[in-house]
Amino acid sequence: MSRFERLRRYALILRDRAERRVNQAQNYVRANQNYLLAQGRLWIGRATFWLAGIAVGLAAVGFALLTDEAADLFRTMAKAYPWLPFLLTPAAGAGLLWVTRNHFRGAEGSGIPQVMAELKRPAGIAWRPLVSLRIAFGKVFIGVAAVGAGFSFGREGPTVQVGACLMSFIGRLLPTTLRIQQHHLLVAGGAAGIAAAFNAPLAGIVFAIEELSRSVESRMSGVVITAIVLAGVVAQAFLGNHNYFGYVSVLGETRDLLQTILLCAVVSGLAGGVFARMLVLAAVGWTGRLAGLRAARPYVFAALIGLLIAGLGWASGGLTWGSGYDETRALLDGYESVPWYFGPAKFMATVLAYLTGLPGGIFAPSLAIGAGIGRDLAPMLTGQAIPPTVMVLCMVGFLAAATQAPITSFIIVMEMVNGYSLVIDLMATALIASAISRLISRPLYLSLAENMIRQQQPSPPTAPTGS
């Protein structure tokens, strides 16, 4: 046999083997076609959901950076031109409210009530959406502009709505067979938003259970935790792995611990309860001339509120403008650096800002108000507790009273100040303050969500009157 024949025979053998392999592969694909397609759709769905979690983290980072830059720019301009806030803040109040009402309906307020209302949406009833990409854009744009005009707002609550909007939108891109329930997507997006905003993953999980969904199914728990992890990793990659307020030394000899906890809980609980009641009444039960002015001339009312906020900020040396983060940090570093009137002034500025109906949250301002209350109580507790401990207890007390979410509140504060040594003290203060608040006011977010649901549902037809 010639060499050519041997090569030809060898080539034929290789061809036969290749054909057999191809046939085997084709038979395997035919036999397992449904399985392979299902696995492909599964991984596409997972990648899409992971993209949603990453998007929430990026949105939280962008929102934080833009808000901080806007607040710093406003303070710089106000120092250089003291008259500027008296023009900019009223004009921004009226202008931003017009933009909100005409282009971004659903973006007003904190954002948490909108997510809660969507979670309670009655089946089969069509209403104006409260979570969408348009609303998310408006929430960020107007929220940043409001803080940049001196309004006392935070970004953490709005980040909850932004997270829910993004998760809901991207969730619709999932394959039909793998589509996650809208309820699960909203909870996951909101929880991821709060976790990324505070760099507090445990707070995100607890917030999902305590505020957004009273029960978490096993399937939902995986969705929520995955979203929190992805959003948290992105936030830490850009902003760093550090506590919200840095490291705060809360260690020190604390005598008469029960007296310290009770005083902080009672005072902050009363203040937080009044704060929550004022915000609830402003939304659902406010009457009188001012309420009539707000209903008849909302833009004039917003401008007048802006003028008051500008005057309050000028009188306090700029302490009441913005979220209150810098002032809270300064208080925790040394309470003598911030005057005694910061807490009451911040309280008034935040209530006034909320009355406008502009997009903005109350988490960060509530923490600042609580720190201000603690600053005023610290001299009374000299020798019993160090000032940072008193301020941290009042922060958790006021936040728990304002939101009536004690578990979320103490975990947020514990994570943001690295206060694990105070976990029992924080829990006790939050529970007592929340209980006191319930005697004064209905739950803030739940009341606002119920009011939104009532506004969304069509009114019953009026019966014809007889002649």
N, C-alpha and C positions, 0 to 999 in steps of 0.2 A: 504494500500500500504506500502510495507516494505521500510526501509531506503535505501536499495540497489537499489530498483526500482526508488525511488525519485532521487538518485544521478545519475542513468543512464539516466533518462529523462532530468535532468538538463544538463548533459554533451552533450546530443544530441542537446538541444536548443543552447548551446554555439557553438557547431560545425556548426549548421545551420547559426547562426549569422556570424561566421567567414567566412564561405563559401560565404555568401552574400556580406560581405565586400570585400573579395578578388575579387569576380565577378565584383563588382562596380568599384574597382580600375582598373581591367583589361579593363573594358569597357571605363573608363575615359582615360586610356593610349591609347587604340585603337582609340578613338574619337579625341584625342589631340596629337597623335603621332608626326605629323609633327611640331606642335607648340613646343612640349617639345624638340624635336631634334634641332629645330632652336635655342631655348633658350640655350641649352647645347653648341651648336657650337658658339653662340654669346659670352658666358662667357669664353669658351676656347680661342676664338680670343682675347677678352679683356685681359685675363691673359697673353697671349703671347705678346701682344703689351706692356703691363705694364712691362713685363720682358725686352723688348727691351729698354724702357726708363731707367730702372734701370741699364741695362748693359752700356748704354752711360754714366750715372753718374759715375759708377765704373771705366770705362775707363778713364774719365776725371780726376778723383782723382788719379788713379795709374800713369797716365802720368805726372801729376803735381808733385807728390812726387818723382818719379824717376828722373825727370828733375832737380828738386831742389837739390837732393842728388848728381847727376852727376856734376852739376855746382859747388857745394861746394867742392866736392872732387878734381876737377880740380884746383880750386883756392888754396886749401891747398897744393896740390902737387907742383904747380907752385911757391908758396912762399918758400917751402922747397928746391926745385930743379929748380932754375930760367932757366936752360938750357932745361928743359923738354918740354915746349911748342914748341920749335924749332924742336924737333924730332916728338913729338906726333901729333901736329896739321897737319903738311903736310902729315904724314903717314895716319892719320885718313881721311883726305880729299880724298886722292887717294883710300884708301881701302873701305871707305863707299860709294863712288861713284861707284866703281866696284860692290859692293853688290847690290846697288840700281838698276843699269842698268841690271844686270844679273839675279836678283832674285825678285825684287820688282818694276818692271816697273809700272808707274802710281803713285808711292809714292813721286816722286820728287817735290820740291817746297812747296808752302804754303799748298795746299790741297783744298782751296776754289775754284780755277779755275776748278779743276777736278769735283767737285760737280756741278758747273754751267754747265760744258760741258755735264755731264750726263743728266742734266735736259733739255738740248737742243738737246739731241741725236735724229737724224732723225729716223722716224719710218721705220722699215724694213731693216735697214743697220746694219750689224754685225761689231763690232769693239772690240778691246782689252778693257776689262773692266777697269774702273777707280775707281770703288768702289767694294771691296771684303774683306773677312776676311784676306786673305794673304796680301793685301795692307795695311789694318789697322795695322796688326802686324809689317810690315816693317816700317810704318810711326812712330810708337811708338819706336821701337827698334833703328832705325837709327837716329831718331830725338833726342832721349836721348843721344845716343853716340856722335852725332855732338855737342850738347851743352856741353857734358862732355869732348870734345876736344878743347873747346874754341871758337867755331863758334858763331857768333852773330845771334842767331835764337830765336824765341818764340815758344810756344807750343799751343797757342790759335787757330791760323788758322789750323794747323794740326788736332786739336781736332774736328774741323768741319767735315773734311773728315772721321776721325775715327767714329764719330757719325753717319754719313750717311752710312758708310760701315756696322756698326752693325745693324742699323735700317733696312737697305735693306735686310740683310741676315735673320734676325729673322722674318721680315715681310713675307718672303717666306714660313715660317712654318705655317702661318695662314691657316685655312680651305679655300678651293677654293671659296666657296660661300661668304666668308667674307674677301677675300684678298683686302688689301688697295692698291691703285694705287702706282706704283713705284715713281711717281713724289711727291706724298704726303709724302711717307716714307723718301725720300732724304731730302726734306725741313724740315721735323720734326727732323730727325737725326742731320742735320747741325745746326739748331736753338738750339736744346737741347745741342749740343756740345759747342757752343759759350756761352750759358747761364751758363752752369756748369763751363766752364773754367774761366769766369770772375766773377762768382757768381752774375750775372746780368740778371735776368729773363726777364725784359722789353727789354733789348738789344737783347735777343734771338728772341723775337717776332718781333721786328722791323727789325732785320737782315734778318729774313725769308721773310719779305715783300720787303725790299729795295734792297737786293742783290740777294736772291735766287729765289724769285717768285714775280713778279710785282703785282699779284692779288692773294688774298687768298679767296678761296671759303668757304662757311659755314662749309662744311664737313671737309675741310682741317684745318680750324682754330681750331676745336676741337682736331684733331690729333696733331697739332703742340703744342698747349697749354698743353695737357696732357703729351707729351714727355718732354717739358720744366719743368713742375712741378716735374715729377718723377726724372729726372736727377738732377734738382736743390736740391731736398730734399736729395738725396743720397750724393751729393757734400757737402752740409751743415752738414750732419750727420758726415762726416769724417773730413772735414776741418774747420768746425765751421761756424757760421752765422756772418761773418764779411765782411767789404768792402775789395776789392782787395788790395788797398793801405792803409787799416786801416782808421782811422778818420783823416781827414786833415782839419785844421782850415783855411777856406778861407773867414772868416768873418773879416771885417775891413773896415775902411773908404776908399772909392774909389772915388777920385776926377777925374774929366775929364774922365768919364767912356768911352765915345765915342773914345777919343784918345787912351786909353789903348786897347780897343777892336780892333780898326783899325790897330794899330801897330803890335799887336800879330797876327792878322789874315793875314796881308799882308806878314810879314816876314815868318811865318810858312807856309802860302799858297805857297809862292815862293819856299821855301825849299822843301816842300812836293811835289810840282809839278815837280821839277827837279828830286827828288828821284823816283817818279813814272815813269817819262820819261826814266830814266836810266834803270830801271828794265824792262820796256816794250821793249826798244831797245835791251837790253841784250838777250831777249827771241825771238824777231821776226825780228830785223833789224840791228843787230850788224855786222859790216864789219871791215876789216883791219887785220893786222898781228895777234893780240891777238885773234880775233875771229877765224882766221884760225888755230891757235894753239889749241884753245879749241875744234874745230871740228876734227882736225887730231889726237891730243894727249890729250884727255880729262882728263886722270888720271895724266899726267904730269902737265897739267894746274891746276887741283884741288890741287895738292901738292904745286905748286908755290903760289897759293892763300892762302893755309894754312900757308905757310911761312910768307907771308905778314901779315896775321891776327895775327900770333904769335908775329911778330915784333911790330905791332901796339899795341897789348896788353901789351907787355913788356915796350914800350915807354910811355904808359899811366898809368903805374902802375897797370895793370890788369882791368882797368875800362871798356874796350871795349869787354871783354870776356863775353859770356853768353847772357841772354835775356835783361839785363839792369834793372831788377826789383829792385835789392838792391840799385843801384845808383839813380833810380827815387825816391825811398822811402827816401833816404838820402837827396836828393834835396828838397823834399817837407817838410822835417823836418828842414832843414837849408841849404840854397843854398851855403853858404860859404864853406861847407864841401866838395864840389865837384869842381874841377878846371874848368876854363872857356872853355877849349878845349874839354871837354867831348862831347858836342853836335856834333861838326864837326868830331871828332874821331869815335864816334858811327855811324854816318852817313856813313863814309867810310867803317867801319868794316861790316856793314849790307849789303851794296852794294856788297862788295867783297864776303861775304858769299853766297849771292844769286847767284852770277855768277857761283858757283861750280855746281849748280843743285842738291844739297843735299836736303833732306826733312827738312823743317823748315819754320816757319812763320815769319811775319813782324809786327804783332800787338804790342807785347811788346817792341821790339826795336824801333818802331815808337813812342810809348809813351815816351820812354827814350830819343830819339832824341828831341822830342818836349819839354820835361822838360829841356834838355840841352839848347835849344834855349831860353826858358823862363828864365833860370838862367843868360844868357848873357844880356837879355833885362831888367831884374829886376832893376839893378842899374840905368838905364836910366829913370825908372819910379818911382824913389824914391819920396815919398810924394803924388803920385797919386794912387798907389795900392800896397798892401802888396805882397812880393815875391811869396808866394804860389798861390795867385790868378793869377799872371802873368804866372807862370809855368803851371797851370791847363789850362788856356786859350791857351797857345802855344801847350800843349799836344793835346787838342781837334782839334786845327787848323791843326797841322801836320798830325794827323791821318786822318782827313777828307780830306786833300789834297792828301795824299798818296793813300787812298782807293776810294776817290770821293763818299763816302757814308756818307753825313753829319749828317743825322738823327741818324743812328746807332752809329756814332762816339760820338756825344754829349751825347747820352743816356748811352753809355759805360762809358765815363769819369764821367758823373754825378753820376752814380751808384757806381763806384769804389772809388770815394773820398767823397761820401755823399754830393755832391755839389748841392743840390736842391735849395739853395738860389741863385745860379748863373745860373739858367736854361736859362734865357733870354740871358745872356752874352755868355753862351756856344753855344746856338743856333745861335746867330748872328756870332760869330767867326767861327763856323763850316761852315755855309753857305757861308760866304765871302771867306774863305780859299779854299773851294771846288770849288767855281766859278773861283778863280784865277788859281787853278790847271788845270781846264779844258781848259784854254788858252794855257797851256804848254804841256799837255800830254793827250793822250787818257785814258779812264778808265783802271786801271791796271788789275783788275781781269777779266773784260770782254774781254780785249785784249788777255790775256793769255788763257782764255777759248776758244775764237775763234781760236787761234793758235792751240790748242789741237784738236779741231774739224777738222781743215784742215789736221792735221797730221794723224788723225784716218781714214778719208775717203779715199777710194782707188783712186789712180790716174787714170785719163782717159787713155784708151789704145792709144798708139802712132800709128798714121797712117803709113802704110808701104810706104817706099820710092820707087819710081820707078827707074828702072835700066837705 
